[in-house]
Amino acid sequence: MTPESSSLRQRMRTPRAAAVAGIVFSLLLMASLFLIWASIPAKTLEAQPDLIRQSRRLSLALDLLPFAGIAFLWFVGVLRDRMGELEDRFFATVFLGSAILFLAMIFTGAAVAGGIVRVIISEESGSLMASPAYALARIQVHQTMHAYALKMAGVFMISTATISLRTRIVPRWMAFLGYALALVLLLLSTGPARWIALGFPLWVLLISIYILFDNLRGSPPAMT
């Protein structure tokens, strides 16, 4: 195999890898969110859930997040490769930095939540759930996930949409949809509507499906 043909095959495989990784991330994150929502009350300080009875569901939801994070990192890496030399350094820095901060916030919130669940399950008296420390920990998890992680997701969407408009790796309407969803995440992520959090994984899923089909057709990136 000549170096030219090897390079061509690598360029053809990378977008497909990005698409598959993005799809895996989106599905895992949405599955984790639905499991958490089915176990925890919508309002942070609402009547306490039965965490012992919901422990398996919560543990599964939290166990899915590291794998979603791995898929997201892969998606970011190969998406940057698809952008290639057309990538703008300024927006690429924001793109990569917001992705890393998003994962850091998700993992931090999941670690605190996992610790709470383990302590409550292991103790016999249930005194933790009646203490101010438990209420503080729940608020901390909520703030980490919504006030910080989702806002970083919004920044990631804005930078990705801006780079996409310049490199034309996806249709323009997908980039503008990213701007709109990012604005919703930045302004309303701390509100009572949980479903707003689905905007990010659904947008990544949309882009991933487009890249996958675009790669299977063997066509160049969209220019419209």
C-alpha positions in Angstrom: 0.0 0.0 0.0 1.4 3.4 -1.0 1.7 6.3 1.5 -0.9 8.2 -0.5 -3.5 5.4 -0.4 -2.8 4.8 3.3 -3.4 8.5 4.1 -6.6 8.5 2.1 -7.9 5.5 3.9 -7.1 7.2 7.3 -9.0 10.4 6.3 -12.0 8.3 5.3 -12.0 6.4 8.6 -11.7 9.3 10.9 -15.1 11.0 10.3 -16.8 7.6 10.7 -15.0 7.2 14.1 -16.2 10.7 15.1 -19.7 9.8 14.1 -19.8 6.5 16.0 -18.2 8.1 19.1 -20.7 10.9 19.1 -23.6 8.6 18.8 -22.3 6.4 21.7 -21.8 9.5 23.8 -25.3 10.9 23.1 -27.1 7.6 23.8 -25.1 6.9 27.0 -25.6 10.4 28.3 -29.3 10.4 27.6 -29.8 7.0 29.1 -28.0 8.2 32.3 -30.1 11.3 32.5 -33.3 9.4 32.1 -32.3 6.9 34.8 -31.4 9.8 37.2 -34.6 11.6 36.5 -36.6 8.5 37.2 -35.0 8.1 40.6 -34.6 11.7 41.9 -37.3 14.4 42.4 -37.3 17.2 39.9 -36.9 19.9 42.7 -33.6 19.7 44.5 -35.0 20.1 48.0 -38.3 18.1 47.3 -39.3 15.2 49.5 -36.3 12.8 49.8 -36.2 9.9 47.4 -35.8 6.3 48.6 -32.2 6.0 47.5 -31.8 2.5 48.9 -34.6 1.3 46.7 -33.3 3.3 43.7 -29.7 2.5 44.4 -29.3 0.1 41.5 -30.8 2.5 39.0 -28.7 5.4 40.2 -25.5 3.3 40.3 -26.2 2.2 36.7 -26.7 5.8 35.7 -23.5 7.0 37.3 -21.6 4.0 35.9 -22.6 5.0 32.3 -21.1 8.5 32.6 -17.4 7.5 32.5 -18.0 5.6 29.2 -20.0 8.5 27.9 -17.0 10.8 28.7 -14.5 8.5 26.9 -16.7 8.5 23.8 -17.0 12.3 24.0 -13.2 12.7 24.2 -12.9 10.5 21.1 -15.6 12.5 19.4 -13.7 15.7 20.1 -10.4 14.4 19.0 -11.5 13.0 15.6 -13.8 16.0 15.0 -10.7 18.2 15.3 -9.0 16.0 12.8 -11.9 16.4 10.4 -11.5 20.1 10.7 -7.9 19.8 9.7 -5.8 22.8 8.8 -8.8 25.0 8.5 -9.3 25.0 12.3 -9.1 28.5 13.8 -6.7 28.6 16.7 -8.8 30.9 18.9 -12.0 28.9 18.6 -10.1 25.6 18.7 -8.8 26.6 22.1 -12.3 27.4 23.4 -13.6 24.3 21.7 -11.1 22.0 23.4 -11.1 23.9 26.7 -14.9 23.8 27.1 -15.0 20.1 26.2 -12.5 19.3 29.0 -14.3 21.5 31.5 -17.6 19.9 30.6 -16.2 16.5 31.3 -14.6 17.7 34.5 -17.9 19.0 35.8 -19.8 15.9 34.8 -17.2 13.6 36.5 -17.1 15.8 39.6 -20.9 15.8 40.0 -21.1 12.1 39.4 -18.3 11.4 41.9 -20.1 13.4 44.7 -23.4 11.8 43.8 -21.9 8.3 43.8 -20.3 9.0 47.2 -23.7 10.1 48.6 -25.4 6.9 47.4 -22.7 4.6 48.8 -22.8 6.3 52.2 -26.6 6.1 52.5 -26.7 2.5 51.4 -23.9 1.5 53.8 -25.3 3.2 56.9 -28.1 1.7 58.9 -29.6 4.6 60.7 -30.3 6.8 57.7 -29.1 9.8 59.6 -27.2 11.3 56.7 -30.4 12.0 54.7 -31.8 14.0 57.7 -28.6 16.1 58.0 -27.8 19.5 56.5 -24.8 17.9 54.9 -27.0 15.8 52.7 -29.0 18.8 51.5 -25.8 20.7 50.8 -24.4 17.7 48.8 -27.5 17.4 46.7 -27.4 21.1 45.9 -23.7 20.9 45.0 -24.4 18.0 42.6 -27.2 20.0 41.0 -25.2 23.1 40.7 -22.2 21.3 39.3 -24.3 19.5 36.7 -26.5 22.4 35.6 -24.9 25.7 36.5 -21.4 24.6 35.3 -21.4 21.5 33.2 -24.4 22.5 30.9 -23.0 26.0 30.5 -19.7 24.5 29.4 -21.7 22.4 27.0 -23.2 25.6 25.6 -19.8 27.1 25.1 -18.7 24.0 23.4 -21.7 24.2 21.1 -21.0 27.8 20.2 -17.3 27.2 19.4 -18.1 24.1 17.4 -20.9 25.8 15.5 -18.5 28.8 14.7 -15.8 26.4 13.5 -18.4 24.5 11.5 -19.5 27.7 9.7 -15.9 28.4 8.7 -14.9 24.9 7.7 -18.3 23.8 6.4 -18.0 20.3 7.9 -21.7 20.3 8.5 -24.7 22.1 7.0 -25.1 25.7 8.1 -28.5 25.1 9.6 -26.9 22.6 12.0 -24.5 25.3 13.1 -27.3 27.8 13.6 -29.3 25.2 15.6 -26.3 24.8 17.8 -26.2 28.5 18.5 -29.9 28.4 19.5 -29.6 25.4 21.7 -26.4 26.8 23.3 -28.3 30.0 24.2 -31.0 27.9 25.9 -28.4 26.0 27.9 -26.6 29.2 28.9 -29.7 31.0 30.1 -32.1 28.3 31.3 -29.9 25.3 32.4 -30.5 26.1 36.1 -34.3 26.4 35.6 -36.9 23.7 36.6 -37.2 22.2 33.1 -35.0 19.1 33.1 -35.4 18.3 29.5 -33.3 21.3 28.5 -30.2 19.2 29.3 -31.2 16.9 26.4 -30.4 19.7 23.9 -26.7 19.0 24.0 -26.6 15.2 23.4 -29.4 15.5 20.8 -27.3 18.1 18.9 -24.2 15.9 19.1 -26.3 13.0 17.9 -27.6 15.0 14.9 -24.1 16.0 13.9 -22.8 12.5 14.3 -25.5 10.9 12.2 -24.9 13.5 9.5 -21.2 12.8 9.5 -21.8 9.1 9.4 -24.1 9.2 6.4 -21.9 11.8 4.7 -18.9 9.5 5.1 -20.8 6.5 3.9 -21.8 8.4 0.7 -18.1 9.3 0.3 -19.1 12.9 -0.3 -17.0 16.0 0.8 -18.1 18.1 3.7 -21.2 20.2 3.2 -20.7 23.6 1.6 -24.2 25.1 2.1 
